[in-house]
Amino acid sequence: MKKTLFITYGLLIVLTASTALISNSMSVSRLTIILIIGLSAVKFLLISFKFMELKKANAFWKVSLISVLGLIVLGIIL
């Protein structure tokens, strides 16, 4: 249990550093925005399922969280 939390935390740090590198190294374009939003969505899901223990919640909450996240990301990209 503790090992998976450290792995998740390390992955969150890598994703955050990747987001910072992408935002600093690339010019502002549609691809840059999609990459940053995608990485942020992955980080949101990691935090929700690992640290907020959503994986133990009812299936309704899992589906509704992923659906709302998908709608938000789709709305931002379009």
Long-range contacts (C-beta under 8 A, 24 or more apart in sequence): 4-50, 5-50, 5-51, 8-46, 8-50, 8-51, 11-46, 12-43, 12-46, 12-47, 15-39, 15-42, 15-43, 15-46, 16-43, 33-76, 33-77, 34-77, 37-73, 37-76, 37-77, 38-73, 41-69, 41-73, 44-69, 45-69
